[in-house]
């Protein structure tokens, strides 16, 4: 917390922190497998972009931030899981007008989690479509996650795994992952980057891996109907890597089992990151 290692039971920040009061903060989540950070450079670049978009100062030079991640992993003996980082505008008197003197804050912690042997990689995810009611700058990784959390919780209450968010009949992304489909011709599609969705780091890696292996992949809008017709569907995120989607709104995707292209992309992503 702001450069001091604290036990998780006592670690604390100001109640006046604008991250707490206004969600005036951005975050990153980078996976760790075998004690190694995955796609770290790309996460650090996206953090800088998020901060710049909101005019929050960089918490520290890039080399120090990487060192902090490495220290968190080694101090906590983390083998597999994630490093969570949150950079906030800092504490100031509660006021809608941003105080330019607020000193930016930084919180970082690790969380153990099974990434590689995720059973959902075998069984696949069941999802439902829900309206995308988040704010209009979803390309910035802010901590305004209330709607995403409500949507995913609703899906889980209904015995499902996740919510796919839909705006004007088009899929934006999953509650905390990017969505991809494989069409009848075997072409991977994922919605193009815009302010409507997060530029996922795993999404970017998967697209470049597909290019490298001559697997056809396109950034093109996905309608709810196209998702319903898809031969395969999968999501990507730092902590899920590539996970198959096997059911949408109660209807099987393809034959209702993880498809070959999805499996291949997961294997290739794992092989390229480790
Ligand atoms: N979520 N879209 C949203 C809305 C996300 O929250 C995330 C990541 C992604 C995937 O991005 P990436 O591949 O860079 O992880 C897409 C993280 C894992 C989280 O909030 O825990």
Boltz pocket constraint, residues with backbone or C-beta under 6 A from the ligand:
constraints:
  - pocket:
      binder: B
      contacts: [[A, 29], [A, 138], [A, 173], [A, 174], [A, 175], [A, 176], [A, 177], [A, 178], [A, 198], [A, 199], [A, 200], [A, 201], [A, 202], [A, 203], [A, 236], [A, 237], [A, 238], [A, 239]]
      max_distance: 6.0
